[in-house]
Amino acid sequence: MTDIERAGEAERFSILRLSRESKDGIEKMVARERPFTIILNDNELVTLLSSPVELKYLAVGFLYSEGLIQSRDDIKKVTVDDQRGVARVETVNPTEIEEGVVFKRIISSGCGRGASFYSAADTVIEKVDSSMELSVDEVFILVAQFQRRSELYAATGAVHSAALCDHKDILIFSEDIGRHNAIDKIFGRCLLDNIPAKNRIIVTSGRITSEIMHKVAKRGIPVLISVSAPTDLAVKTADVLGITLVASVRGKKMDIYTGNERIVTDGTSGQRAVG
């Protein structure tokens, strides 16, 4: 049994593999998908479809991303039933939730969020103010580290990854069948373990949407890097929020959509990418 099987992240199936030349029975690792319900102050809030690991971080990160908690001090208690896939979160003070908007809605694990809790409040997120600079080589090195890190993706090809980084290293790494969940797990861990996220870098495997931009802006992230591509609204949101958006990082190529001034090109020290 592999480590990812022991951790409950994947299950082995016997399948039939066909090609033009052959027909073979093989064993294939498949990523686990489970419903995960978050109960906030005894109110059933939402059911996410997710990978059944790091559920405590996912619950806290989700609540933070949706604006239902603002800091670790807001949390009185978090209990997770891994077998049932349920997290109960109690806050120090009652949390105001608009009735009928978020209760008992299911959010899919797919590339679409399935349901969006974002509101007009997201349009007043503060612009990210950072003097961070990152070299082209540092971007490529971080992405190379990132792509080597995922044992679950290598085995199944069915999960997204996210990482919190500084200029040189990956500080936190997380995986989930949902790209939003992977990032929420990162921020949930930051909140619970008092790990600073401000003025650091997020690397993700997923497509970048405006929702993702709002998530990282709330944590003061000045640079977002993805091996995938952004949507038009993500690019416009990144520009408004002062975030450097680097996407489609593959091989020795990257596309810088916004915040070119933070990416320093090879060669003369201090020279920046311009566009």
C-alpha positions as CSV (number, residue, x, y, z in Angstrom):
1,M,0.0,0.0,0.0
2,T,1.3,3.5,-0.9
3,D,1.5,6.5,1.3
4,I,-1.4,8.2,-0.5
5,E,-3.6,5.1,0.0
6,R,-2.7,4.9,3.7
7,A,-3.6,8.6,4.0
8,G,-7.0,8.0,2.4
9,E,-6.3,10.3,-0.5
10,A,-6.6,7.6,-3.2
11,E,-8.0,4.1,-3.9
12,R,-6.8,1.4,-6.2
13,F,-9.1,0.1,-8.9
14,S,-8.7,-2.7,-11.5
15,I,-9.4,-1.3,-14.9
16,L,-9.2,-2.3,-18.6
17,R,-6.7,-0.3,-20.6
18,L,-7.2,-0.3,-24.4
19,S,-4.9,0.9,-27.2
20,R,-4.8,0.3,-30.9
21,E,-2.3,-2.5,-30.3
22,S,-3.3,-4.1,-27.0
23,K,-5.9,-4.8,-24.3
24,D,-4.6,-5.0,-20.7
25,G,-6.0,-5.4,-17.2
26,I,-4.1,-3.0,-14.9
27,E,-4.5,-1.4,-11.5
28,K,-5.0,2.4,-11.4
29,M,-4.9,4.8,-8.5
30,V,-8.0,7.1,-8.3
31,A,-8.3,10.2,-6.2
32,R,-10.9,10.0,-3.5
33,E,-13.9,12.5,-3.5
34,R,-16.1,12.9,-0.5
35,P,-18.8,15.4,0.6
36,F,-17.7,17.6,3.5
37,T,-20.2,19.6,5.5
38,I,-19.4,22.7,7.4
39,I,-21.6,23.5,10.4
40,L,-21.2,27.0,11.7
41,N,-22.6,27.8,15.2
42,D,-25.0,24.8,14.9
43,N,-26.2,26.0,11.4
44,E,-25.5,23.7,8.5
45,L,-23.7,26.1,6.2
46,V,-22.5,24.3,3.1
47,T,-21.4,20.9,1.7
48,L,-18.2,20.9,-0.3
49,L,-17.0,18.1,-2.5
50,S,-13.4,17.6,-1.6
51,S,-10.4,15.4,-1.0
52,P,-10.8,13.9,2.5
53,V,-7.6,15.3,4.0
54,E,-6.7,18.5,5.9
55,L,-10.4,19.1,6.5
56,K,-9.9,21.3,9.5
57,Y,-7.8,23.7,7.4
58,L,-10.4,23.5,4.6
59,A,-13.2,24.5,7.0
60,V,-11.4,27.4,8.5
61,G,-10.0,28.6,5.1
62,F,-13.4,28.4,3.5
63,L,-15.0,30.5,6.3
64,Y,-12.2,33.1,6.0
65,S,-12.5,33.3,2.3
66,E,-16.2,33.9,2.5
67,G,-15.8,36.6,5.1
68,L,-17.5,34.7,7.9
69,I,-14.4,34.8,10.2
70,Q,-11.7,37.5,10.1
71,S,-8.9,36.0,12.3
72,R,-8.0,33.1,14.5
73,D,-9.3,35.1,17.5
74,D,-12.9,34.7,16.0
75,I,-12.7,30.9,16.5
76,K,-13.8,29.4,19.7
77,K,-13.7,25.7,18.7
78,V,-13.2,23.5,15.6
79,T,-14.1,19.8,15.7
80,V,-13.9,17.5,12.6
81,D,-15.4,14.1,12.2
82,D,-13.3,12.6,9.4
83,Q,-15.4,9.5,9.1
84,R,-18.7,11.4,8.6
85,G,-17.0,14.3,6.7
86,V,-18.4,17.0,9.0
87,A,-16.7,20.0,10.6
88,R,-18.3,22.0,13.5
89,V,-17.0,25.5,14.0
90,E,-18.0,27.7,16.9
91,T,-17.2,31.4,16.9
92,V,-16.6,33.6,19.8
93,N,-19.4,35.9,18.7
94,P,-22.5,35.0,16.6
95,T,-21.9,35.3,12.9
96,E,-24.4,37.2,10.8
97,I,-25.4,35.2,7.7
98,E,-28.1,36.3,5.3
99,E,-30.7,33.6,5.6
100,G,-31.4,31.6,2.5
101,V,-28.2,32.6,0.7
102,V,-25.6,30.1,1.9
103,F,-27.3,27.4,3.9
104,K,-27.1,23.8,2.7
105,R,-25.8,24.7,-0.7
106,I,-23.5,22.2,-2.4
107,I,-20.4,23.4,-4.0
108,S,-19.0,21.1,-6.7
109,S,-15.4,20.0,-6.8
110,G,-15.1,20.8,-10.5
111,C,-13.5,23.7,-12.3
112,G,-16.6,25.8,-11.7
113,R,-17.3,26.8,-8.1
114,G,-20.8,25.5,-8.3
115,A,-22.1,28.3,-6.1
116,S,-20.7,31.6,-5.3
117,F,-21.0,33.3,-1.9
118,Y,-19.2,36.4,-3.1
119,S,-21.0,39.7,-2.6
120,A,-20.6,43.4,-3.1
121,A,-18.2,43.4,-0.1
122,D,-15.6,41.8,-2.3
123,T,-15.5,45.0,-4.4
124,V,-14.0,47.0,-1.5
125,I,-11.0,44.7,-0.8
126,E,-7.9,46.9,-0.2
127,K,-5.4,47.1,-3.0
128,V,-2.2,45.0,-2.3
129,D,0.7,47.3,-1.5
130,S,4.0,45.5,-1.8
131,S,7.5,46.3,-3.0
132,M,8.2,42.6,-3.7
133,E,10.3,41.7,-6.7
134,L,10.8,38.3,-8.1
135,S,13.3,37.2,-10.8
136,V,12.3,35.2,-13.8
137,D,14.6,32.4,-12.7
138,E,12.9,32.4,-9.3
139,V,9.5,31.9,-10.9
140,F,10.7,29.0,-13.0
141,I,12.5,27.4,-10.0
142,L,9.4,27.7,-7.7
143,V,7.1,26.2,-10.4
144,A,9.6,23.3,-11.0
145,Q,9.6,22.6,-7.2
146,F,5.8,22.8,-7.2
147,Q,5.3,20.4,-10.0
148,R,7.6,17.8,-8.4
149,R,5.8,18.1,-5.1
150,S,2.5,16.4,-5.8
151,E,2.6,12.6,-5.3
152,L,-1.1,12.4,-5.5
153,Y,-1.3,14.2,-8.9
154,A,1.5,12.0,-10.2
155,A,-0.4,8.9,-9.2
156,T,-3.9,10.0,-10.3
157,G,-3.8,13.1,-12.5
158,A,-7.0,14.2,-10.8
159,V,-6.2,16.8,-8.2
160,H,-5.2,20.5,-8.0
161,S,-2.3,21.8,-6.0
162,A,-1.6,25.1,-4.3
163,A,1.5,26.4,-2.4
164,L,2.5,29.3,-0.3
165,C,6.0,30.4,-1.1
166,D,8.7,32.9,-0.4
167,H,11.3,33.8,-3.1
168,K,13.2,30.5,-2.8
169,D,11.0,27.8,-1.2
170,I,7.6,26.3,-0.8
171,L,6.4,27.0,2.7
172,I,3.0,25.2,2.6
173,F,1.8,22.7,0.0
174,S,-1.8,21.4,-0.3
175,E,-3.8,19.3,-2.7
176,D,-7.5,18.8,-3.4
177,I,-9.8,17.7,-6.2
178,G,-11.1,21.3,-6.1
179,R,-8.8,24.2,-7.0
180,H,-10.6,26.5,-4.6
181,N,-10.3,24.0,-1.8
182,A,-6.6,23.6,-2.3
183,I,-6.1,27.4,-1.8
184,D,-8.6,27.5,1.2
185,K,-6.5,24.7,2.9
186,I,-3.4,26.9,2.5
187,F,-5.1,29.9,4.1
188,G,-6.8,27.8,6.8
189,R,-3.5,26.5,7.9
190,C,-2.0,30.0,7.9
191,L,-4.8,31.2,10.1
192,L,-4.7,28.3,12.6
193,D,-0.9,27.9,12.8
194,N,-0.1,31.6,12.8
195,I,1.8,31.4,9.5
196,P,2.1,34.9,7.9
197,A,0.7,35.0,4.3
198,K,1.1,38.7,3.6
199,N,3.7,39.6,1.1
200,R,4.2,36.0,0.0
201,I,3.5,34.1,-3.2
202,I,0.8,31.7,-4.2
203,V,1.5,29.1,-6.8
204,T,-1.5,27.1,-8.1
205,S,-2.2,24.5,-10.8
206,G,-5.7,25.7,-11.5
207,R,-7.3,28.2,-13.8
208,I,-7.4,31.7,-12.3
209,T,-10.8,33.3,-11.9
210,S,-11.8,36.6,-10.2
211,E,-12.8,34.5,-7.1
212,I,-9.3,33.3,-6.7
213,M,-8.0,36.9,-7.1
214,H,-10.3,38.0,-4.3
215,K,-9.0,35.1,-2.0
216,V,-5.4,36.1,-2.4
217,A,-6.0,39.8,-2.2
218,K,-7.7,39.3,1.2
219,R,-4.4,37.7,2.5
220,G,-2.2,40.5,1.0
221,I,-0.6,38.2,-1.6
222,P,1.2,40.4,-4.2
223,V,2.1,37.7,-6.7
224,L,0.0,34.8,-8.0
225,I,1.6,32.2,-10.3
226,S,-0.3,29.5,-12.2
227,V,0.6,26.8,-14.7
228,S,-2.8,27.3,-16.1
229,A,-4.5,30.4,-17.7
230,P,-6.7,33.2,-16.3
231,T,-10.2,34.5,-17.3
232,D,-10.7,38.0,-18.5
233,L,-12.3,39.1,-15.2
234,A,-9.4,37.6,-13.2
235,V,-7.0,39.8,-15.2
236,K,-9.1,42.9,-14.7
237,T,-9.5,42.1,-11.0
238,A,-5.7,41.5,-10.6
239,D,-5.0,44.9,-12.1
240,V,-7.5,46.7,-9.9
241,L,-6.2,44.9,-6.7
242,G,-2.5,45.5,-7.5
243,I,-1.6,41.8,-7.9
244,T,1.1,40.5,-10.3
245,L,-0.6,37.7,-12.3
246,V,1.8,35.3,-13.9
247,A,0.2,32.4,-15.8
248,S,0.8,29.6,-18.3
249,V,4.2,28.9,-16.8
250,R,5.5,26.0,-18.7
251,G,9.0,25.0,-19.6
252,K,10.9,28.3,-20.0
253,K,7.9,30.5,-20.9
254,M,5.5,32.5,-18.8
255,D,2.8,35.1,-19.5
256,I,2.7,38.2,-17.2
257,Y,-0.8,39.7,-17.4
258,T,-0.5,42.4,-14.6
259,G,2.0,43.9,-12.3
260,N,5.0,43.5,-14.6
261,E,7.1,45.8,-12.4
262,R,7.5,43.0,-9.8
263,I,9.1,40.5,-12.2
264,V,12.8,41.2,-12.7
265,T,14.3,39.9,-15.9
266,D,17.6,38.1,-16.3
267,G,20.7,40.2,-16.9
268,T,21.2,43.7,-15.5
269,S,20.4,43.8,-11.8
270,G,17.2,45.7,-11.2
271,Q,15.9,45.5,-14.8
272,R,12.2,44.7,-14.8
273,A,9.9,43.1,-17.2
274,V,7.9,45.7,-19.2
275,G,5.0,45.3,-21.5
